Amino acid sequence: MKPPVWLDDHIYAAPDCPAIDADFQRAREVLNRLPPLLDELTKTNEINALRHLLRAIRACWREVRRLEWNCQIYGYNRLSRDGRDEAARVLLSRGQQLQASLAQLCKPVTLFWVRAPEEQVRALLQDPELFELAYAIRHDRRQQDQWLSLESEQLIAGLSVDGLQGWGDLYGNLVGRLRPVVEGQPMGLAQADNLLTHPQRARRAAAWHAIQAAWGAEQETVAAILNAINGWRNELTRQRGRARRWDALDVSCHQGHLERVTLETLMTAAGEQKALGRRALRAMACAQQISDFAPWDLYAPAPAAASGLISFEQALTLVADAFAGFDPEMGAFARMMAANGWIDAAPSEHRRSGAYSTEYADPPEPRVFLTFEGTLDNVITLAHELGHAWHSWLLRELPLEQRDYPKTLAETASLFAEALVRDALLAATDNMEQRRAIAWLDGERA
C-alpha cells in the first residue's frame, strides 16, 4: 500500500472548473442581499426586529463563508502538493478576496455585538440560533477598547489580503519552490526535511546544510516577509491601543484564547525543567556515540531503528489499532480517512514541507497532509494529524463558527493521539531495542 493521495473530485474537478465560477457567482448574489439588511440594523433597537435581522444576516454570512472556505482549502491543499500549481494559486487568491469582501460587509455586525449595551446583548442571546455565537461575542467584547471606527475596520479587512495575507502567501510559495541539493541531488524541501531523520549521520548533515543553503539564497526575501508582517502587526496594535496599549503577547494571547498568566506559568515551568531536555540530548548523543552533537543530530533515529522502513499500511494499522484501544470509533475513523482518500502522504517533487490537518466546510470532511517515507517519526506525525482530524470530525455537525477553534485547543487532540500510539507501541513489545526506539521519540520532544 503506497502512501495515499487526496481524492477531492467530489469537491471540485479542478481549480479552474465551471463549478467554482458558479459558486463565486452564487456568493456575489448572496453578498448583494446584505447591504439592505445591514442598513436596517442601524435603524432599530427593538429586540424582535434585531433578532430577525441578525438571523438573516448570519444566514447570508454562513453561505458565503462556506463557499470561500471550501475554495481556499481546495486551493491551499493543491499548492501543498505542488507549489507550482498556478491555477490553485489563483483560486486561493480569489477565495481570500471573497473572505475579505465578506468581512468588510459584515463589520457593522461585529461592531454592533462589541458595542451594544450588555442588557441588549443578553436579551438577543436568548434566541437559540444567536446563542450559538455567544462565545465569540463574549471573546470580542473583552477587547471593546481595541476596536476602531467602522471605516477603519473595513479598510483593515480589505488591505489584509494584499498586505498581511499576501506576505504569508509569498512565504508559502517559497516553500514549494525551494530545491535543496543534497549530495548532488536536487529535491523538494519536504523530502530534504525527512532526511534529517536518516540513520546515517553524514546523510543528515548533508540534508541540513542543503536546507540551510536553499533558505540562505532567499534570506533577503524571508527577512522582508518577517519585517512586513511584524510591521503590520505593530502598526495595527499602535492604532488600536490609543485607549489601552496591548503589547504583542497580549494580542497573541487574545487571538489564541489564552490568558497571559497561563502563558507565563507555562514558560516558567518550561524554564524550570530545561535540564530535562539537556538530559535527553546527552542520552541521545551517548547512545549514538557522538561527542560533537550538532543540529543535524536533533532528529536522528534511535540506533536500533536504523534497519527497515515502515510501510504506510503498517503505519496506518499501528495508529488505527492504538486509537481503537481507547475508542473503537476513533480507530475506525483512522481507517476511514485512508479508505476515503482524505490523507495525502505520497512524496512529490515540489511538495511543501511539514504536516497539517484541515477540513472542508461542506461536506464537513477533514484532510491530512504529510510526507510519508517510512520512519517511526512519520508514524507519530500521522497519529498527530489524525488526532486533529478526529477532533474536527467530532465537531462536524456544529455551526461553522464553533468549528473554528484556536491552536491552544487544537494541539490537545493531536498530542493525545501521539501519546496513544507511543503507549500502545511500548505495551506491544518487550524487545529493548524497540522500546528504546519508541522512548527516543519522547526524548526528542523533551
Contacts in CASP RR format, 6 or more apart in sequence:
PFRMAT RR
TARGET T0000
AUTHOR 0000-0000-0000
METHOD contacts of the structure
MODEL  1
MKPPVWLDDHIYAAPDCPAIDADFQRAREVLNRLPPLLDELTKTNEINAL
RHLLRAIRACWREVRRLEWNCQIYGYNRLSRDGRDEAARVLLSRGQQLQA
SLAQLCKPVTLFWVRAPEEQVRALLQDPELFELAYAIRHDRRQQDQWLSL
ESEQLIAGLSVDGLQGWGDLYGNLVGRLRPVVEGQPMGLAQADNLLTHPQ
RARRAAAWHAIQAAWGAEQETVAAILNAINGWRNELTRQRGRARRWDALD
VSCHQGHLERVTLETLMTAAGEQKALGRRALRAMACAQQISDFAPWDLYA
PAPAAASGLISFEQALTLVADAFAGFDPEMGAFARMMAANGWIDAAPSEH
RRSGAYSTEYADPPEPRVFLTFEGTLDNVITLAHELGHAWHSWLLRELPL
EQRDYPKTLAETASLFAEALVRDALLAATDNMEQRRAIAWLDGERA
1 311 0 8 1.000
1 312 0 8 1.000
1 313 0 8 1.000
1 316 0 8 1.000
2 312 0 8 1.000
2 346 0 8 1.000
3 312 0 8 1.000
3 345 0 8 1.000
3 346 0 8 1.000
3 347 0 8 1.000
3 372 0 8 1.000
4 312 0 8 1.000
4 338 0 8 1.000
4 341 0 8 1.000
4 343 0 8 1.000
4 344 0 8 1.000
4 345 0 8 1.000
4 346 0 8 1.000
5 81 0 8 1.000
5 341 0 8 1.000
5 344 0 8 1.000
5 345 0 8 1.000
5 346 0 8 1.000
6 77 0 8 1.000
6 81 0 8 1.000
6 341 0 8 1.000
6 342 0 8 1.000
6 343 0 8 1.000
6 344 0 8 1.000
6 367 0 8 1.000
7 340 0 8 1.000
7 341 0 8 1.000
7 342 0 8 1.000
8 74 0 8 1.000
8 77 0 8 1.000
10 363 0 8 1.000
11 70 0 8 1.000
11 74 0 8 1.000
11 360 0 8 1.000
12 19 0 8 1.000
12 20 0 8 1.000
12 70 0 8 1.000
12 74 0 8 1.000
13 19 0 8 1.000
14 87 0 8 1.000
15 74 0 8 1.000
15 75 0 8 1.000
15 78 0 8 1.000
15 85 0 8 1.000
15 87 0 8 1.000
15 88 0 8 1.000
15 90 0 8 1.000
15 91 0 8 1.000
16 87 0 8 1.000
16 90 0 8 1.000
16 91 0 8 1.000
20 71 0 8 1.000
20 91 0 8 1.000
23 67 0 8 1.000
23 70 0 8 1.000
23 71 0 8 1.000
24 67 0 8 1.000
24 71 0 8 1.000
24 94 0 8 1.000
24 98 0 8 1.000
26 63 0 8 1.000
26 67 0 8 1.000
27 63 0 8 1.000
27 64 0 8 1.000
27 67 0 8 1.000
27 68 0 8 1.000
27 98 0 8 1.000
30 60 0 8 1.000
30 63 0 8 1.000
30 64 0 8 1.000
31 60 0 8 1.000
31 64 0 8 1.000
31 101 0 8 1.000
31 102 0 8 1.000
31 105 0 8 1.000
33 60 0 8 1.000
34 57 0 8 1.000
34 60 0 8 1.000
34 105 0 8 1.000
34 106 0 8 1.000
35 105 0 8 1.000
37 53 0 8 1.000
37 56 0 8 1.000
37 57 0 8 1.000
37 60 0 8 1.000
38 57 0 8 1.000
38 105 0 8 1.000
38 106 0 8 1.000
38 108 0 8 1.000
38 109 0 8 1.000
40 49 0 8 1.000
40 53 0 8 1.000
41 50 0 8 1.000
41 53 0 8 1.000
41 54 0 8 1.000
41 57 0 8 1.000
41 108 0 8 1.000
41 109 0 8 1.000
41 112 0 8 1.000
42 108 0 8 1.000
44 50 0 8 1.000
44 53 0 8 1.000
45 120 0 8 1.000
47 120 0 8 1.000
47 123 0 8 1.000
47 124 0 8 1.000
50 120 0 8 1.000
50 124 0 8 1.000
51 124 0 8 1.000
51 127 0 8 1.000
51 130 0 8 1.000
54 109 0 8 1.000
54 124 0 8 1.000
54 130 0 8 1.000
55 127 0 8 1.000
55 129 0 8 1.000
55 130 0 8 1.000
57 106 0 8 1.000
57 109 0 8 1.000
58 129 0 8 1.000
58 130 0 8 1.000
58 133 0 8 1.000
61 102 0 8 1.000
61 106 0 8 1.000
61 109 0 8 1.000
62 399 0 8 1.000
62 400 0 8 1.000
64 98 0 8 1.000
64 102 0 8 1.000
65 99 0 8 1.000
65 102 0 8 1.000
65 361 0 8 1.000
65 400 0 8 1.000
66 361 0 8 1.000
66 362 0 8 1.000
66 400 0 8 1.000
67 98 0 8 1.000
68 95 0 8 1.000
68 96 0 8 1.000
68 98 0 8 1.000
68 99 0 8 1.000
68 102 0 8 1.000
69 360 0 8 1.000
69 361 0 8 1.000
69 400 0 8 1.000
70 360 0 8 1.000
70 361 0 8 1.000
70 362 0 8 1.000
71 91 0 8 1.000
71 92 0 8 1.000
71 94 0 8 1.000
71 95 0 8 1.000
71 98 0 8 1.000
72 91 0 8 1.000
72 92 0 8 1.000
72 95 0 8 1.000
72 96 0 8 1.000
72 99 0 8 1.000
73 358 0 8 1.000
73 359 0 8 1.000
73 360 0 8 1.000
73 361 0 8 1.000
73 367 0 8 1.000
74 88 0 8 1.000
74 91 0 8 1.000
74 360 0 8 1.000
75 85 0 8 1.000
75 88 0 8 1.000
75 89 0 8 1.000
75 91 0 8 1.000
75 92 0 8 1.000
76 88 0 8 1.000
76 92 0 8 1.000
76 358 0 8 1.000
77 344 0 8 1.000
77 358 0 8 1.000
77 367 0 8 1.000
77 369 0 8 1.000
78 85 0 8 1.000
78 87 0 8 1.000
78 88 0 8 1.000
78 91 0 8 1.000
79 85 0 8 1.000
79 88 0 8 1.000
79 89 0 8 1.000
79 92 0 8 1.000
79 172 0 8 1.000
79 173 0 8 1.000
79 176 0 8 1.000
79 352 0 8 1.000
80 344 0 8 1.000
80 351 0 8 1.000
80 352 0 8 1.000
80 356 0 8 1.000
80 369 0 8 1.000
81 344 0 8 1.000
81 348 0 8 1.000
81 351 0 8 1.000
81 352 0 8 1.000
81 369 0 8 1.000
82 88 0 8 1.000
82 176 0 8 1.000
82 348 0 8 1.000
82 349 0 8 1.000
82 350 0 8 1.000
82 351 0 8 1.000
83 89 0 8 1.000
83 172 0 8 1.000
83 173 0 8 1.000
83 175 0 8 1.000
83 176 0 8 1.000
83 177 0 8 1.000
83 350 0 8 1.000
83 351 0 8 1.000
83 352 0 8 1.000
84 176 0 8 1.000
84 177 0 8 1.000
84 350 0 8 1.000
89 169 0 8 1.000
89 173 0 8 1.000
92 169 0 8 1.000
93 161 0 8 1.000
93 169 0 8 1.000
96 161 0 8 1.000
96 165 0 8 1.000
96 169 0 8 1.000
97 161 0 8 1.000
99 161 0 8 1.000
100 157 0 8 1.000
100 158 0 8 1.000
100 160 0 8 1.000
100 161 0 8 1.000
101 158 0 8 1.000
103 157 0 8 1.000
103 158 0 8 1.000
104 154 0 8 1.000
104 157 0 8 1.000
104 158 0 8 1.000
107 150 0 8 1.000
107 153 0 8 1.000
107 154 0 8 1.000
107 157 0 8 1.000
108 150 0 8 1.000
110 140 0 8 1.000
110 153 0 8 1.000
111 147 0 8 1.000
111 150 0 8 1.000
111 153 0 8 1.000
113 121 0 8 1.000
113 133 0 8 1.000
113 137 0 8 1.000
113 140 0 8 1.000
113 141 0 8 1.000
114 137 0 8 1.000
114 140 0 8 1.000
114 141 0 8 1.000
114 144 0 8 1.000
114 147 0 8 1.000
115 144 0 8 1.000
115 147 0 8 1.000
116 124 0 8 1.000
121 137 0 8 1.000
121 141 0 8 1.000
124 130 0 8 1.000
125 131 0 8 1.000
125 133 0 8 1.000
125 134 0 8 1.000
125 137 0 8 1.000
132 399 0 8 1.000
132 401 0 8 1.000
132 402 0 8 1.000
133 401 0 8 1.000
135 402 0 8 1.000
136 401 0 8 1.000
139 254 0 8 1.000
139 257 0 8 1.000
142 254 0 8 1.000
143 254 0 8 1.000
145 241 0 8 1.000
145 243 0 8 1.000
145 244 0 8 1.000
146 240 0 8 1.000
146 241 0 8 1.000
146 243 0 8 1.000
146 244 0 8 1.000
146 246 0 8 1.000
147 153 0 8 1.000
147 240 0 8 1.000
148 156 0 8 1.000
148 239 0 8 1.000
148 240 0 8 1.000
152 239 0 8 1.000
156 236 0 8 1.000
163 228 0 8 1.000
163 232 0 8 1.000
164 229 0 8 1.000
164 232 0 8 1.000
164 233 0 8 1.000
167 225 0 8 1.000
167 228 0 8 1.000
167 229 0 8 1.000
167 232 0 8 1.000
168 225 0 8 1.000
168 229 0 8 1.000
170 221 0 8 1.000
170 225 0 8 1.000
171 222 0 8 1.000
171 225 0 8 1.000
172 352 0 8 1.000
174 218 0 8 1.000
174 221 0 8 1.000
174 222 0 8 1.000
175 189 0 8 1.000
175 352 0 8 1.000
175 353 0 8 1.000
176 188 0 8 1.000
176 189 0 8 1.000
176 350 0 8 1.000
176 351 0 8 1.000
176 352 0 8 1.000
177 350 0 8 1.000
178 188 0 8 1.000
178 189 0 8 1.000
178 214 0 8 1.000
178 215 0 8 1.000
178 218 0 8 1.000
179 186 0 8 1.000
179 187 0 8 1.000
179 188 0 8 1.000
179 189 0 8 1.000
179 214 0 8 1.000
180 186 0 8 1.000
180 187 0 8 1.000
180 188 0 8 1.000
180 189 0 8 1.000
180 192 0 8 1.000
180 207 0 8 1.000
180 210 0 8 1.000
180 211 0 8 1.000
180 213 0 8 1.000
180 214 0 8 1.000
181 187 0 8 1.000
181 210 0 8 1.000
181 213 0 8 1.000
181 214 0 8 1.000
182 192 0 8 1.000
182 195 0 8 1.000
182 203 0 8 1.000
182 206 0 8 1.000
182 207 0 8 1.000
182 210 0 8 1.000
183 203 0 8 1.000
183 206 0 8 1.000
187 349 0 8 1.000
188 349 0 8 1.000
188 350 0 8 1.000
188 351 0 8 1.000
189 211 0 8 1.000
189 214 0 8 1.000
189 351 0 8 1.000
189 352 0 8 1.000
189 353 0 8 1.000
190 347 0 8 1.000
190 351 0 8 1.000
190 352 0 8 1.000
190 353 0 8 1.000
190 354 0 8 1.000
190 371 0 8 1.000
191 347 0 8 1.000
191 351 0 8 1.000
191 371 0 8 1.000
191 373 0 8 1.000
192 207 0 8 1.000
192 210 0 8 1.000
192 211 0 8 1.000
192 214 0 8 1.000
192 353 0 8 1.000
193 207 0 8 1.000
193 211 0 8 1.000
193 353 0 8 1.000
193 354 0 8 1.000
193 371 0 8 1.000
194 347 0 8 1.000
194 371 0 8 1.000
194 373 0 8 1.000
194 375 0 8 1.000
194 378 0 8 1.000
195 203 0 8 1.000
195 204 0 8 1.000
195 206 0 8 1.000
195 207 0 8 1.000
196 204 0 8 1.000
196 207 0 8 1.000
196 208 0 8 1.000
196 211 0 8 1.000
196 296 0 8 1.000
196 298 0 8 1.000
196 299 0 8 1.000
197 204 0 8 1.000
197 299 0 8 1.000
197 300 0 8 1.000
197 301 0 8 1.000
197 375 0 8 1.000
197 377 0 8 1.000
198 204 0 8 1.000
198 207 0 8 1.000
198 300 0 8 1.000
198 301 0 8 1.000
199 300 0 8 1.000
199 301 0 8 1.000
199 303 0 8 1.000
199 305 0 8 1.000
199 306 0 8 1.000
201 288 0 8 1.000
201 290 0 8 1.000
201 296 0 8 1.000
201 297 0 8 1.000
201 300 0 8 1.000
204 296 0 8 1.000
204 297 0 8 1.000
204 299 0 8 1.000
204 300 0 8 1.000
205 294 0 8 1.000
205 296 0 8 1.000
207 296 0 8 1.000
208 294 0 8 1.000
208 295 0 8 1.000
208 296 0 8 1.000
209 296 0 8 1.000
215 222 0 8 1.000
233 248 0 8 1.000
233 251 0 8 1.000
234 248 0 8 1.000
237 245 0 8 1.000
237 246 0 8 1.000
237 247 0 8 1.000
237 248 0 8 1.000
237 251 0 8 1.000
238 245 0 8 1.000
240 246 0 8 1.000
246 254 0 8 1.000
249 260 0 8 1.000
249 263 0 8 1.000
250 260 0 8 1.000
253 259 0 8 1.000
253 260 0 8 1.000
253 262 0 8 1.000
253 263 0 8 1.000
255 406 0 8 1.000
256 406 0 8 1.000
256 407 0 8 1.000
256 408 0 8 1.000
257 406 0 8 1.000
257 408 0 8 1.000
257 409 0 8 1.000
258 406 0 8 1.000
258 408 0 8 1.000
276 446 0 8 1.000
277 443 0 8 1.000
277 446 0 8 1.000
279 446 0 8 1.000
280 442 0 8 1.000
280 443 0 8 1.000
280 444 0 8 1.000
280 446 0 8 1.000
281 293 0 8 1.000
283 443 0 8 1.000
284 293 0 8 1.000
284 297 0 8 1.000
284 300 0 8 1.000
284 440 0 8 1.000
284 443 0 8 1.000
284 444 0 8 1.000
285 291 0 8 1.000
285 293 0 8 1.000
285 297 0 8 1.000
287 302 0 8 1.000
287 303 0 8 1.000
287 436 0 8 1.000
288 297 0 8 1.000
288 300 0 8 1.000
288 303 0 8 1.000
290 297 0 8 1.000
298 444 0 8 1.000
299 377 0 8 1.000
299 444 0 8 1.000
301 375 0 8 1.000
301 376 0 8 1.000
301 377 0 8 1.000
301 437 0 8 1.000
301 440 0 8 1.000
302 433 0 8 1.000
302 436 0 8 1.000
302 437 0 8 1.000
302 440 0 8 1.000
304 433 0 8 1.000
304 434 0 8 1.000
304 436 0 8 1.000
304 437 0 8 1.000
305 375 0 8 1.000
305 376 0 8 1.000
305 437 0 8 1.000
305 440 0 8 1.000
309 373 0 8 1.000
309 374 0 8 1.000
309 375 0 8 1.000
310 318 0 8 1.000
310 374 0 8 1.000
310 375 0 8 1.000
310 376 0 8 1.000
310 378 0 8 1.000
310 379 0 8 1.000
311 374 0 8 1.000
312 345 0 8 1.000
312 372 0 8 1.000
312 374 0 8 1.000
315 372 0 8 1.000
315 374 0 8 1.000
315 378 0 8 1.000
315 379 0 8 1.000
315 382 0 8 1.000
316 334 0 8 1.000
316 335 0 8 1.000
316 338 0 8 1.000
316 382 0 8 1.000
318 379 0 8 1.000
318 421 0 8 1.000
318 424 0 8 1.000
318 425 0 8 1.000
319 334 0 8 1.000
319 379 0 8 1.000
319 382 0 8 1.000
319 383 0 8 1.000
319 386 0 8 1.000
319 417 0 8 1.000
319 421 0 8 1.000
320 331 0 8 1.000
320 332 0 8 1.000
320 334 0 8 1.000
320 335 0 8 1.000
321 331 0 8 1.000
321 424 0 8 1.000
322 383 0 8 1.000
322 420 0 8 1.000
322 421 0 8 1.000
322 423 0 8 1.000
322 424 0 8 1.000
322 425 0 8 1.000
323 330 0 8 1.000
323 331 0 8 1.000
323 333 0 8 1.000
323 334 0 8 1.000
323 383 0 8 1.000
323 386 0 8 1.000
323 390 0 8 1.000
323 417 0 8 1.000
323 420 0 8 1.000
323 421 0 8 1.000
324 330 0 8 1.000
324 331 0 8 1.000
324 332 0 8 1.000
325 331 0 8 1.000
325 420 0 8 1.000
325 424 0 8 1.000
326 420 0 8 1.000
330 390 0 8 1.000
333 386 0 8 1.000
333 389 0 8 1.000
333 390 0 8 1.000
333 393 0 8 1.000
334 386 0 8 1.000
334 390 0 8 1.000
336 342 0 8 1.000
337 343 0 8 1.000
337 366 0 8 1.000
337 368 0 8 1.000
337 386 0 8 1.000
337 389 0 8 1.000
340 365 0 8 1.000
342 365 0 8 1.000
342 366 0 8 1.000
342 367 0 8 1.000
342 368 0 8 1.000
342 389 0 8 1.000
343 367 0 8 1.000
343 368 0 8 1.000
343 370 0 8 1.000
343 382 0 8 1.000
344 367 0 8 1.000
344 368 0 8 1.000
344 369 0 8 1.000
344 370 0 8 1.000
345 368 0 8 1.000
345 369 0 8 1.000
345 370 0 8 1.000
345 371 0 8 1.000
345 372 0 8 1.000
345 382 0 8 1.000
346 372 0 8 1.000
347 371 0 8 1.000
347 372 0 8 1.000
347 373 0 8 1.000
351 371 0 8 1.000
353 371 0 8 1.000
354 369 0 8 1.000
354 370 0 8 1.000
354 371 0 8 1.000
355 368 0 8 1.000
355 369 0 8 1.000
355 370 0 8 1.000
355 371 0 8 1.000
355 381 0 8 1.000
355 384 0 8 1.000
355 385 0 8 1.000
356 368 0 8 1.000
356 369 0 8 1.000
356 385 0 8 1.000
356 388 0 8 1.000
357 366 0 8 1.000
357 367 0 8 1.000
357 368 0 8 1.000
357 369 0 8 1.000
357 385 0 8 1.000
357 386 0 8 1.000
357 387 0 8 1.000
357 388 0 8 1.000
357 389 0 8 1.000
357 392 0 8 1.000
357 414 0 8 1.000
358 366 0 8 1.000
358 367 0 8 1.000
358 369 0 8 1.000
359 365 0 8 1.000
359 366 0 8 1.000
359 367 0 8 1.000
359 389 0 8 1.000
359 392 0 8 1.000
359 396 0 8 1.000
359 403 0 8 1.000
360 367 0 8 1.000
361 400 0 8 1.000
361 403 0 8 1.000
364 392 0 8 1.000
364 396 0 8 1.000
364 397 0 8 1.000
364 403 0 8 1.000
366 388 0 8 1.000
366 389 0 8 1.000
366 390 0 8 1.000
366 392 0 8 1.000
366 393 0 8 1.000
367 389 0 8 1.000
368 382 0 8 1.000
368 385 0 8 1.000
368 386 0 8 1.000
368 388 0 8 1.000
368 389 0 8 1.000
369 385 0 8 1.000
370 378 0 8 1.000
370 381 0 8 1.000
370 382 0 8 1.000
370 385 0 8 1.000
371 378 0 8 1.000
372 378 0 8 1.000
372 382 0 8 1.000
376 437 0 8 1.000
376 438 0 8 1.000
376 441 0 8 1.000
377 441 0 8 1.000
377 444 0 8 1.000
379 421 0 8 1.000
380 418 0 8 1.000
380 421 0 8 1.000
380 422 0 8 1.000
380 441 0 8 1.000
383 417 0 8 1.000
383 418 0 8 1.000
383 420 0 8 1.000
383 421 0 8 1.000
384 414 0 8 1.000
384 415 0 8 1.000
384 417 0 8 1.000
384 418 0 8 1.000
385 414 0 8 1.000
386 417 0 8 1.000
387 413 0 8 1.000
387 414 0 8 1.000
387 416 0 8 1.000
387 417 0 8 1.000
388 410 0 8 1.000
388 413 0 8 1.000
388 414 0 8 1.000
388 417 0 8 1.000
390 413 0 8 1.000
390 417 0 8 1.000
391 410 0 8 1.000
391 413 0 8 1.000
391 414 0 8 1.000
392 403 0 8 1.000
395 402 0 8 1.000
395 403 0 8 1.000
395 405 0 8 1.000
396 403 0 8 1.000
422 438 0 8 1.000
422 441 0 8 1.000
422 442 0 8 1.000
425 434 0 8 1.000
425 438 0 8 1.000
426 435 0 8 1.000
426 438 0 8 1.000
426 439 0 8 1.000
429 435 0 8 1.000
429 438 0 8 1.000
END
